[in-house]
Structures are given as C-alpha cells and as structure tokens.
Amino acid sequence: MQFPETFPARYRQHIGNEAANQVFDTVLMGRATYEAGVRQGLTSPYPTLDQYVISATMTESPDPEVTPTSDHQVFPRGHLLLHYHIVREN
C-alpha cells in the first residue's frame, strides 16, 4: 500500500495495514478537524506520526501524543507534512 501513514489508525487496524510509514512523519490538523475525530473517540488519530493541531484557542489536547499550537512557524523547513481535512456537512 502506498502512503500507509495517510490512513487514521482505526482504519489501518480495520484493514490489517501494519506497514511502516513511507513518506510522511507529521500531520497537521485544524481544530475543527481534530475535534470532529475526538467526538468519535479518536484522540490520537495518527499515532505513528507527529500530530499537531493548529489553533489560536486550543491550549491543551485530550491526548499527550497530540500537540496544539498557534505557531505556524513551529515546523522545521524540509519536513514533509500530511494535511488531513474533513469536509464539514452543512
């Protein structure tokens, strides 16, 4: 499977995907995207990646593996990042 790290852990477990990360090492999520997962019980959706929630107002995460930050400059240059986006329903 190409890019196994782009699938949330719950889905990877469901399909039996235990492949190592191949390209990405970090995932960025906005607060709304992260909170949509938290409501479904996914407090650490990508445990094989460094997980950051970009938010001006979120100061703490319910999971120690997820780091909230308002600093868009916190990421070193050259890192490959996976941006995960959930389309909101109207």
VENGIVEN-V156098 format. One record per residue. N is the residue number from 1. RES is the residue in one letter. SS is DSSP state (hx for helix, st for strand, lp for the rest). PSI is psi in whole degrees, 0 to 359 (NA if undefined). Layout:
# VENGIVEN-V156098
N_RES_SS_PSI / N_RES_SS_PSI
This chain:
# VENGIVEN-V156098
1_M_lp_132 / 2_Q_lp_136 / 3_F_lp_56 / 4_P_hx_335 / 5_E_hx_349 / 6_T_hx_356 / 7_F_lp_135 / 8_P_lp_151 / 9_A_hx_318 / 10_R_hx_319 / 11_Y_hx_319 / 12_R_hx_318 / 13_Q_hx_318 / 14_H_hx_321 / 15_I_lp_3 / 16_G_lp_28 / 17_N_lp_108 / 18_E_lp_18 / 19_A_lp_148 / 20_A_lp_157 / 21_N_lp_141 / 22_Q_lp_327 / 23_V_lp_310 / 24_F_lp_148 / 25_D_lp_353 / 26_T_st_144 / 27_V_st_137 / 28_L_st_135 / 29_M_st_145 / 30_G_st_165 / 31_R_hx_317 / 32_A_hx_320 / 33_T_hx_313 / 34_Y_hx_315 / 35_E_hx_331 / 36_A_hx_320 / 37_G_hx_320 / 38_V_hx_320 / 39_R_hx_337 / 40_Q_lp_6 / 41_G_lp_12 / 42_L_lp_83 / 43_T_lp_340 / 44_S_lp_79 / 45_P_lp_335 / 46_Y_lp_69 / 47_P_lp_344 / 48_T_lp_358 / 49_L_lp_159 / 50_D_st_127 / 51_Q_st_126 / 52_Y_st_140 / 53_V_st_119 / 54_I_st_116 / 55_S_lp_137 / 56_A_lp_343 / 57_T_lp_340 / 58_M_lp_118 / 59_T_lp_340 / 60_E_lp_150 / 61_S_lp_147 / 62_P_lp_355 / 63_D_lp_131 / 64_P_lp_345 / 65_E_lp_355 / 66_V_st_126 / 67_T_st_115 / 68_P_st_143 / 69_T_st_146 / 70_S_lp_357 / 71_D_lp_105 / 72_H_lp_350 / 73_Q_lp_9 / 74_V_lp_345 / 75_F_lp_126 / 76_P_lp_144 / 77_R_lp_144 / 78_G_lp_348 / 79_H_lp_138 / 80_L_lp_127 / 81_L_st_142 / 82_L_st_121 / 83_H_st_118 / 84_Y_lp_129 / 85_H_lp_129 / 86_I_lp_129 / 87_V_lp_126 / 88_R_lp_141 / 89_E_lp_143 / 90_N_lp_NA
